[in-house]
């Protein structure tokens, strides 16, 4: 979670229909980032959906492959960039991990 906005923001992230369930709620200071390693694991080829609540009202979901794909491609990690805490603008992305 990367907070590029001008103020601190509370963010809650949880898995959607994933076993075992995982969740985190934290406040990300302005200009800071928080990394939650091994937040969720899955078998290769299994898509996991994350739902994020940003502040009081913003909500966004995202699908990624934390175990990589079935062909053995690298696992992915999810990144949430928070751009504006007032308007609750944020963007998810998946990046290859190691």
N, C-alpha and C positions, 0 to 999 in steps of 0.2 A: 504494500500500500504506500503510494507516493503522494504526499500532499503538497502540491505546488500552488495552493491557494494562499490567501493572505491571512488566514486565521486557522486555529486548531479546529478539528472536526472529529466527531465520534463516528466510528465505522463499525458495523457488525456484519460479519460474513459467516454464512452457514452453507452446508451442503444441502442439496435438494434431492430427496429420495435416494440417498446413498447409505450403504451399510458398511461400516459403522458411521453414524452421523458425526459431524464435526462442526464446531462453531467457535468464533472468537469475537469479542467486542473490545475495542480499544479506542483511545483518543490519539490521533496522529497530529503532532504539532505542525504548524505552518513551516514549510520548507524541509520537513523531515520525512523519513520513510521508516516503515516497520516491516521486517521480514519474518514470516512465520514458516520455518522450515518443516517439511514433512507434515503439513497441515492435513493433507488427505492423500491416501494412497489408493491405487487401483491396479488391476491386472492390465497388461498391454491390450490395447484396443478398446478399453472401457472408457466411455465418456462420462465425466463428472460435471454436474451443473453446480455452480456457486451462485448464491444470491447475496447481494450486498445491500445493506440499508445505510445510507449516508446521511448523517444528521437525523432530523426527525421525520423527513418525508421522502427523501430520494431513495429509489430502489432500482437496482439493475441486476440482470442475471447474465451468466456467461458459461459456456461449455468448453472444456479442455481435456487433454489426455495426459493425466499425471503419470501413467505407466508407459507412455509412448504408444505407437501404433502396433498392430500385429506383425508388421514386417521387421520389427526390431529397431525402428527409428527411436531417437532419443526421447526420454520423458519430457513433458512440457511443464512449465510452471506458469501460474496465472499472475498477472500484474495488474493492479488497479491504480490508475493515475487520476487523482482528484484535482480538477482544474479550478473549480470555483465553489467555495463552501456555501455561499449565499444562494446561488442559483442551482446548486447541487449538480454540477456538470462533472461527469467522470467517464472514463473510458477503460474497458478491460482489454487486455492483449495476452496472447499466449506466446511464450518464448521457449526455445529449446534449452533444456537443462543438462546437467551432467550427473 
